[in-house]
Amino acid sequence: MPHLLAAASILVATAGAVSLLLLLPAAGLAETAGESNAAGRARVWLAALILPPLVGALAAATALWLHAQGIVASPHIGGQRPHLCLLPLYGAPAGAYRLSIFSWLALALLALALLRLIGGALSSHLLRRLAVANGAPASESSPRCALYEVQLSRATSFNAGLLRPVVVVSTALRQALPAESFTAVVARERAHCARRDNLASLLADACAALLILLPTVYYFRSQWRSASEAAADDAALAAGVQREHLLDALQAMRGAAPRSAGAPSLASLLIPQAPVAEQRLARLLAGDDQARGPARSSAVVWAVGIAVVLLLAVMLLAGTRSIQDSLYCAAEQLIRAAR
């Protein structure tokens, strides 16, 4: 148990530090992508959400591996080497108690993230099964992304499933929209399906749950959601959908409300709520002006991103010894505090 608490503490602390450090680079990369490259901005913000927990997990595993080597790896033997040392904090009055409290909090956050990941995966799988079992295959289905129409009083559309997502539309939506606008909705839902946005959303929510105490994750997740919705709009337009039909569909769906005031069913609880539409409406209405703006290709974003990663790698290599010593010291003091 002490080792688990120490690993959770190092994971959460490292992930939090990396999340804070990523704020400016992520914002710069998103700005480099430009407003017209919504897919590139979505990749940047998703990476900003997923990367901190990955780095934190690597740091936790490295710390435990260094600690398992024994006292020969300690930076406190044979003259203290420069590192981020927790020994003064552990030796302070009630220092061990504070480290223990932080360890349990970190373990609770890790458990919350895992529960969010497992619960989201199960609910998405259950929703897909309900849609396939109770829905009727629509004539607009394609081999790559099946389309099911379900009996719902709410005008809605969504993706269900993670690895093999399907597009689900309600009968109320088909009845509320003209044929062209309905086709536009299906096209953008297929774009979400092709981009695996359900899986990306689940990973983003789990990473945000791990760092729920940091304001950066709320900003990253909000920006990713806006960019992913814009990317789906752009993909629908690129597939031949007319902008006015997409606007009509969005305005109709925004004004739609559930017609039943009874107790919610299991399906209605699982169905995701429609995202905020104001930004999408404004972006679609300003589409012509954005098209005339500077368009930056994905190659530019990748080039800038690789340059940033290489710079960070050089900095990490330069401080490898200090980083290892800091991780060993953190593992040592946290394990001692948890015992």
C-alpha positions as CSV (number, residue, x, y, z in Angstrom):
1,M,0.0,0.0,0.0
2,P,2.7,2.6,0.7
3,H,4.2,2.0,-2.7
4,L,0.8,2.5,-4.3
5,L,0.2,5.7,-2.4
6,A,3.7,7.0,-3.4
7,A,3.1,6.1,-7.0
8,A,-0.3,7.9,-7.0
9,S,1.2,11.0,-5.4
10,I,4.1,11.2,-7.9
11,L,1.7,10.6,-10.8
12,V,-0.7,13.3,-9.8
13,A,2.0,15.8,-8.8
14,T,3.9,15.4,-12.0
15,A,0.8,15.4,-14.2
16,G,-0.3,18.6,-12.5
17,A,3.0,20.3,-13.1
18,V,3.1,19.2,-16.7
19,S,-0.4,20.4,-17.3
20,L,0.4,23.9,-16.0
21,L,3.6,24.0,-18.1
22,L,1.7,23.1,-21.2
23,L,-0.7,26.0,-21.0
24,L,1.4,28.5,-23.1
25,P,2.8,25.9,-25.6
26,A,-0.6,24.5,-26.3
27,A,-2.2,27.9,-26.7
28,G,0.7,28.8,-29.1
29,L,0.3,25.7,-31.1
30,A,-3.5,26.1,-31.4
31,E,-2.9,29.7,-32.5
32,T,-0.4,28.4,-35.1
33,A,-3.1,26.0,-36.5
34,G,-5.4,28.9,-37.1
35,E,-9.2,29.2,-36.9
36,S,-9.7,27.5,-40.3
37,N,-7.8,24.3,-39.2
38,A,-10.2,23.1,-36.5
39,A,-8.9,19.5,-36.7
40,G,-5.4,20.7,-36.0
41,R,-6.5,22.7,-32.9
42,A,-8.5,19.7,-31.7
43,R,-5.4,17.5,-31.8
44,V,-3.4,20.1,-29.9
45,W,-5.9,20.4,-27.1
46,L,-6.4,16.7,-26.9
47,A,-2.7,16.2,-26.6
48,A,-2.6,18.8,-23.8
49,L,-5.2,16.7,-21.9
50,I,-3.6,13.3,-22.4
51,L,0.1,14.1,-22.2
52,P,0.3,15.1,-18.5
53,P,-1.1,11.8,-17.1
54,L,1.1,9.8,-19.4
55,V,4.2,11.8,-18.2
56,G,3.0,11.3,-14.6
57,A,2.6,7.6,-15.0
58,L,6.1,7.4,-16.5
59,A,7.5,9.4,-13.6
60,A,5.7,7.2,-11.0
61,A,7.1,4.0,-12.6
62,T,10.6,5.5,-12.8
63,A,10.5,6.6,-9.2
64,L,9.5,3.1,-7.9
65,W,12.1,1.5,-10.1
66,L,14.8,3.8,-8.8
67,H,13.7,3.2,-5.2
68,A,13.8,-0.5,-5.8
69,Q,17.5,-0.2,-6.5
70,G,18.1,0.5,-2.9
71,I,20.2,3.1,-1.1
72,V,22.9,3.1,-3.7
73,A,20.6,5.3,-5.9
74,S,20.0,7.8,-3.1
75,P,21.1,11.4,-3.8
76,H,21.6,11.9,0.0
77,I,24.6,9.5,0.2
78,G,28.2,10.6,-0.4
79,G,27.3,14.3,-0.6
80,Q,23.9,15.5,-1.5
81,R,23.4,16.0,-5.2
82,P,21.2,18.9,-6.4
83,H,17.5,17.9,-6.7
84,L,14.0,18.7,-5.6
85,C,14.2,17.3,-2.1
86,L,11.2,16.4,0.0
87,L,13.4,15.5,3.1
88,P,13.0,18.9,4.7
89,L,9.2,18.7,4.3
90,Y,9.1,15.2,5.7
91,G,11.2,16.3,8.7
92,A,9.1,19.3,9.4
93,P,6.5,19.2,12.2
94,A,3.5,17.2,10.9
95,G,5.4,16.9,7.6
96,A,4.8,13.1,7.3
97,Y,1.1,13.6,8.1
98,R,0.8,16.2,5.3
99,L,2.5,13.9,2.8
100,S,0.2,11.1,3.9
101,I,-2.9,13.2,3.4
102,F,-1.7,14.3,-0.1
103,S,-1.0,10.6,-1.0
104,W,-4.5,9.6,-0.1
105,L,-6.0,12.5,-2.0
106,A,-3.9,11.6,-5.0
107,L,-5.1,8.0,-4.8
108,A,-8.7,9.2,-4.6
109,L,-8.2,11.3,-7.8
110,L,-6.6,8.3,-9.5
111,A,-9.6,6.1,-8.5
112,L,-12.0,8.8,-9.8
113,A,-10.2,8.9,-13.2
114,L,-10.3,5.1,-13.5
115,L,-14.0,5.0,-12.5
116,R,-14.7,7.7,-15.1
117,L,-12.9,5.8,-17.7
118,I,-14.6,2.4,-17.0
119,G,-18.0,4.0,-16.4
120,G,-17.8,6.0,-19.6
121,A,-16.8,2.9,-21.6
122,L,-19.6,0.8,-20.2
123,S,-22.2,3.5,-20.7
124,S,-21.1,4.0,-24.3
125,H,-21.2,0.3,-25.0
126,L,-24.6,0.0,-23.4
127,L,-26.0,2.9,-25.4
128,R,-24.7,1.3,-28.6
129,R,-26.4,-2.0,-27.8
130,L,-29.7,-0.2,-27.0
131,A,-29.5,1.7,-30.3
132,V,-28.7,-1.4,-32.4
133,A,-31.4,-3.5,-30.6
134,N,-34.2,-1.0,-30.6
135,G,-33.4,1.2,-33.6
136,A,-34.1,0.7,-37.3
137,P,-31.2,0.8,-39.8
138,A,-31.8,3.9,-41.8
139,S,-31.5,4.1,-45.6
140,E,-28.6,6.5,-45.3
141,S,-26.4,3.9,-43.7
142,S,-22.9,3.3,-45.0
143,P,-20.6,0.3,-44.5
144,R,-18.1,2.4,-42.6
145,C,-20.6,4.0,-40.2
146,A,-24.0,2.5,-39.6
147,L,-27.0,4.8,-39.1
148,Y,-29.9,3.8,-36.7
149,E,-33.1,5.7,-36.2
150,V,-34.7,5.3,-32.7
151,Q,-38.0,6.3,-31.3
152,L,-37.3,9.4,-29.2
153,S,-39.4,12.5,-28.6
154,R,-36.3,14.6,-28.5
155,A,-34.7,15.9,-31.7
156,T,-31.2,14.7,-31.2
157,S,-28.3,12.9,-32.9
158,F,-25.2,11.3,-31.5
159,N,-22.5,8.7,-31.8
160,A,-22.7,5.5,-29.7
161,G,-19.8,3.1,-29.1
162,L,-16.1,3.5,-28.9
163,L,-14.2,1.1,-31.2
164,R,-17.1,0.6,-33.6
165,P,-19.3,3.7,-33.2
166,V,-22.6,4.0,-34.9
167,V,-24.6,7.1,-35.7
168,V,-28.0,7.4,-33.9
169,V,-30.8,9.8,-34.9
170,S,-34.2,10.2,-33.4
171,T,-37.5,10.1,-35.3
172,A,-38.3,13.5,-33.9
173,L,-35.2,14.9,-35.6
174,R,-36.1,13.5,-39.0
175,Q,-39.6,14.9,-38.6
176,A,-38.4,18.3,-37.5
177,L,-35.9,18.9,-40.3
178,P,-36.1,19.1,-44.0
179,A,-34.3,16.4,-46.0
180,E,-31.3,18.5,-46.8
181,S,-30.8,19.6,-43.2
182,F,-31.2,16.1,-41.9
183,T,-28.5,15.0,-44.4
184,A,-26.3,17.7,-43.0
185,V,-26.7,16.4,-39.5
186,V,-25.9,12.8,-40.6
187,A,-22.8,14.0,-42.4
188,R,-21.4,15.8,-39.3
189,E,-22.2,12.8,-37.1
190,R,-20.3,10.6,-39.5
191,A,-17.4,13.0,-39.2
192,H,-17.4,12.5,-35.4
193,C,-17.6,8.8,-36.1
194,A,-14.6,8.8,-38.5
195,R,-12.6,11.0,-36.0
196,R,-13.3,8.6,-33.1
197,D,-14.4,11.6,-31.1
198,N,-16.3,9.3,-28.6
199,L,-13.1,7.6,-27.6
200,A,-11.2,10.9,-27.5
201,S,-13.9,12.5,-25.3
202,L,-13.7,9.5,-22.9
203,L,-9.9,9.9,-22.6
204,A,-10.2,13.6,-22.2
205,D,-12.8,13.3,-19.4
206,A,-10.8,10.7,-17.6
207,C,-7.6,12.8,-17.7
208,A,-9.6,15.9,-16.6
209,A,-11.0,13.8,-13.6
210,L,-7.4,13.0,-12.5
211,L,-6.5,16.7,-12.5
212,I,-9.9,18.0,-11.4
213,L,-8.3,20.5,-9.0
214,L,-6.4,22.4,-11.7
215,P,-8.0,25.1,-13.8
216,T,-6.0,24.2,-16.9
217,V,-7.8,21.0,-17.5
218,Y,-11.2,22.8,-17.7
219,Y,-9.7,25.2,-20.3
220,F,-8.1,22.4,-22.3
221,R,-11.3,20.3,-22.3
222,S,-13.5,23.3,-23.3
223,Q,-11.2,24.2,-26.1
224,W,-11.0,20.6,-27.3
225,R,-14.8,20.3,-27.4
226,S,-15.2,23.5,-29.3
227,A,-12.5,22.5,-31.8
228,S,-13.8,19.0,-32.3
229,E,-17.3,20.3,-33.0
230,A,-15.9,22.8,-35.5
231,A,-13.8,20.1,-37.1
232,A,-17.0,18.0,-37.6
233,D,-18.7,21.0,-39.2
234,D,-15.8,21.5,-41.5
235,A,-15.8,17.8,-42.5
236,A,-19.5,17.9,-43.3
237,L,-18.9,21.0,-45.5
238,A,-16.0,19.3,-47.2
239,A,-18.3,16.3,-47.9
240,G,-20.6,18.6,-50.0
241,V,-23.1,19.8,-47.4
242,Q,-24.4,23.3,-47.9
243,R,-23.6,25.7,-45.2
244,E,-27.2,27.0,-45.0
245,H,-28.5,23.5,-44.5
246,L,-26.1,22.9,-41.6
247,L,-27.1,26.2,-40.1
248,D,-30.8,25.4,-40.3
249,A,-30.2,22.0,-38.7
250,L,-28.2,23.5,-35.8
251,Q,-30.8,26.2,-35.1
252,A,-33.6,23.7,-35.2
253,M,-31.8,21.3,-32.8
254,R,-30.9,24.1,-30.4
255,G,-34.5,25.1,-30.1
256,A,-35.8,21.5,-29.7
257,A,-36.8,20.4,-26.2
258,P,-37.9,17.1,-24.8
259,R,-41.7,16.6,-25.1
260,S,-42.1,14.2,-22.2
261,A,-42.1,15.5,-18.7
262,G,-42.2,12.0,-17.1
263,A,-39.5,10.0,-15.4
264,P,-36.4,9.7,-17.6
265,S,-35.7,6.4,-19.1
266,L,-32.3,4.6,-19.1
267,A,-31.7,5.6,-22.7
268,S,-32.5,9.3,-22.0
269,L,-30.0,9.3,-19.1
270,L,-27.2,7.8,-21.3
271,I,-27.8,10.0,-24.4
272,P,-25.3,12.9,-24.4
273,Q,-26.6,16.4,-24.3
274,A,-26.1,18.6,-27.3
275,P,-23.0,20.9,-27.0
276,V,-23.4,24.6,-26.7
277,A,-24.3,25.8,-30.2
278,E,-23.6,29.6,-30.0
279,Q,-20.0,29.3,-31.0
280,R,-20.7,26.9,-33.8
281,L,-23.5,29.2,-35.2
282,A,-21.2,32.2,-35.1
283,R,-18.4,30.3,-36.8
284,L,-20.7,29.0,-39.5
285,L,-22.2,32.4,-40.1
286,A,-18.7,33.9,-40.4
287,G,-17.6,31.0,-42.6
288,D,-16.8,33.1,-45.7
289,D,-14.7,35.5,-43.7
290,Q,-12.8,32.6,-42.1
291,A,-12.2,31.0,-45.5
292,R,-10.4,34.2,-46.6
293,G,-8.3,34.2,-43.5
294,P,-4.8,32.7,-43.3
295,A,-5.0,28.9,-43.6
296,R,-2.2,27.0,-41.9
297,S,-1.7,23.4,-42.9
298,S,-1.4,20.5,-40.6
299,A,2.3,20.2,-41.7
300,V,3.0,23.6,-40.1
301,V,1.4,22.5,-36.8
302,W,3.3,19.3,-36.8
303,A,6.6,21.1,-37.5
304,V,6.1,23.5,-34.7
305,G,5.0,20.7,-32.4
306,I,8.0,18.6,-33.2
307,A,10.3,21.6,-32.6
308,V,8.7,22.1,-29.1
309,V,9.0,18.4,-28.3
310,L,12.7,18.4,-29.3
311,L,13.4,21.4,-27.2
312,L,11.8,19.8,-24.2
313,A,13.7,16.6,-24.8
314,V,17.0,18.5,-24.8
315,M,16.1,20.2,-21.6
316,L,15.1,16.8,-20.0
317,L,18.3,15.2,-21.1
318,A,20.4,18.0,-19.7
319,G,18.7,17.5,-16.3
320,T,18.4,13.7,-16.3
321,R,20.5,13.2,-13.1
322,S,18.6,15.8,-11.1
323,I,15.2,14.4,-12.3
324,Q,16.2,10.9,-11.3
325,D,17.4,12.1,-7.9
326,S,14.2,14.1,-7.4
327,L,12.0,11.1,-8.2
328,Y,14.0,8.8,-5.9
329,C,13.8,11.3,-3.1
330,A,10.0,11.7,-3.6
331,A,9.4,8.0,-3.6
332,E,11.5,7.5,-0.5
333,Q,9.8,10.2,1.6
334,L,6.3,9.4,0.4
335,I,6.7,5.7,1.2
336,R,8.1,6.5,4.6
337,A,5.2,8.9,5.3
338,A,2.6,6.3,4.2
339,R,3.9,3.6,6.5
